[in-house]
Amino acid sequence: MSKINELQKIIDSSDNIVFFGGAGVSTESGIPDFRSADGIYSRTPEELVSHTYYMEHTKEFFEFYKENLIFKDAKPNPAHYKLAELEKRGKLKAVITQNIDGLHQKAGCKNVLELHGNVERNYCQVCNKSYDLNYVLESDDIPRCECGGIIKPDVVLYEEPLNNAILSFAVDYISNADTLIIGGTSLVVYPAAGLINYFNGKNLVLINKSETPYDNLASLVINEAIGETLSKID
């Protein structure tokens, strides 16, 4: 049996699927995987998107952020659309993502748990007023609220903790799933990678171009692009 047929069989027999995805889910939409060999961090240190850098070099942070982390023209790819379709059919219960691009929602997914936030959401650090992405992009310098406060993107920077409520929901979905499909992540970034340890179900499927530390635990490993793989599923 081919691996695609095996994946199809797993999906057909599952009623409680959870998908956990990383940067590789969006690379087929033209958004770079920052940890790959040709990713942005092969050229730029991760400190540029750290909490410390944001606090101490706010203007430079926003220059880098707007130039390198925003992809307004990116469109959902077959992976995003297939997951939305599986959710609509009642098979997929939740998408847990490390991505900040909002492409799962643009493809039609309703229940998306964003571990690292979303660039579309921005808020004033003083009065908490919300602003959209365009406001941030159109700001000449540091984006500021009408009250004078700095507008911070609702994304988790390095050195910042993940949202405990979202983590708790993610643990709950994973621990109750009968199938966990993990795609587009090398499973080396914690605490997100540790979520796999809460899975108690039947089928663990890993879809990633390269090997992961958890391949030996999986029911099925497919070393291909996630969008290309899911586009072959009915």
N, C-alpha and C positions, 0 to 999 in steps of 0.2 A: 504494500500500500504506500502511495506517495505521501510525503509530509503534508501536502495541501489536502489530500483526501482524509488524512488522519485528523487534521485540524477541523475540517468540515464535520467529521463524525463527532468530534468532541463538542463543537458548538451545537450541533443538532440535538445532542443528548443532554444538554445543559439548560437549566432554567434560572440559574442565579450566577451570571457571569459578572466579574468585575475586571475592568481594564486599568492597568497602571502603566503610564507612559512617561518617557523622557524626551530629551531634545531630538532624538532620532525620528520621532513622530512628525516633526515639522520640517525636517531637512528637505523632504520632497516638496515642500511648499516654498523652498528657496531661503529658509531661515537657517543660518549655519549652526552646527553643533559646536559649541564653544570649547569642548574638550577634545575634539578630534584633532588629527594631525594638522589639518588646514583650518581649524577653528580659530576664532578670534584670540583665544588665550595662548596660542602659539606665538603670537606677536605682542600681546598686551597682558600685563600682570593682573591677576584677579583683584588686586587691591583697588583698582579703579572703580569697582562696583562694591566696595566694602562700606560698612557703616562709618568707619573712621574717616575714609576719604570723603564721603558725603558730608560729614560734619566739618571737616577741616579745609576741604577744597570744593566747596559747593558749586561754584561756577564751572570749574573744570569737570566735575562729576556730570553736570547736566550736558555739557558739550559732548562728552564721551557717550553718555546715555542716549541722547537724541540721534547721534550719528551712527551708533553701533548696535543698539538694542531695540530699536523701533523699526518694524517692517510693515508699514501701513498698507502696502499693496499686496501683501501675502494673502493667498487664498487657501481654503481647506483643500486637502488632497484626498485620494481614495481611502486612506486610513480613517480620517475624520468622518467622512460620509458613511463608511461601512459601520462604524461604531454607532453613529446616530441612527442608522437603520436597525441595528440590533437592539438598541434601546427602545425604539418605536414598536418593535415586535415583542417587547417584554422580556427579552432574554438578558440584555445587559442592564444591570441595576445601577451601576455608577462608573464614571470615569474619574480616575485619580491622576492628576497630571503635575509634572514639575515645570511645565512650560507656562510662560506669562503672556502668550500671544492671543489668547481668546479664540483660537481657531476651532476648537471643539464646539463652542457655542454657535459660532458662525455656520457650522455645518449642520446644526440642529439639535445637538445634545442638550438635554435639560439638566441632568444631575451631574454636574462637573465640580469636583473638589480640587481647588487650585492650591497646591502646597506652597507655591512661591508667589502667589498673587497674580495680578493682571495689569498690564500697562494701560489699559483703557480706564482704569480707576485711579484717581488722584485726589488728594485731600490736603486741606490747609492744616498745618501742624499747630496752629493757634486756635482757630475757631471750628475746625473740622469740616468746613464747607467743601463739598465735592466739586471737582472739575473734570472735564473730559480730556482725552489725549490731545485734541487739537489745541486746546488752550496752552498746554505745556509746550507743544511743538512750536507754537506761534510766539511764545515769549522770547524776546530778544536775549535776555540774560537769565538770571535765576527766576523761575516762575513764582509770582507772588499773588497772594489773595488780595481782595479789596481791603481786607483788614490789615494788610502789611505782612502777614505770615508767609513763610515759605511753603509752597505746594509740593508735597512729596508724593512720588509714585507709590501706589499700593503694591509694591513688590518687596520681597524679602531679600535684603542685601546680605552679603557675607558678614558674619559676626552677629547677625540678628537671628532670633529664635523663630521657628515655625509657629503658626497659629495653633494653639493647643486644641481648640474646638474642632478645627478642620482635621487635625491629626487623629483625634478621637473618632470622628465620623469615618475616616479612612480605615482605621483599625477595625471598626465595627463591620463595615462592608466586607472587608477582606476576610475576616474571621468567619463570616457567615456564607461566603461564596462557595459554590460547588466547583467553579472553574475560575482560575485567576490567569488572565493573559497579560503578560508583561512585554512591552514593546518599546524599542528605540531608546533603551537605557542600558548602560554598562553595569548598573547596580553597584557603584562604588561610592556614591555620595550619601552620607548619613546626615540626619536620621532617616531620610526618605527610603534609602535602600533597605533599612531594617524592617520595613513594613511587610516584606515577604515572609518574615518569621511568624506572622500572625495567621498565615493561611493554613487551614486544616482540611480543606476540601479534597476533591478527587483528582482534578486535572490542573497541573501547573504548566503553562505554555510560555516559553521564552522565545520572542522574535526579535533578533538583534543582529546587525551585520557582523559584529565580533563576539567572541566568547564572553561569558560573565562568570563570576565566582560561584553562581548557583546552577550552572548547566547540569551538573551531576544529580541535582534534586528534581529536575524537570521531567514531566511525562513526555514532553515534546519540545525539541529545540529546532528552530528554523533560523539559519544564519543568512537572512535576506532582508531587504528593505521592508519595513512594516506596511507601507502603502501598497507596494507591489504584491505583497503576500495577501493582504486582506481583500484586495480587488478581485482575487480568484475565488473568494468565498461566496456562496449563495446566501 
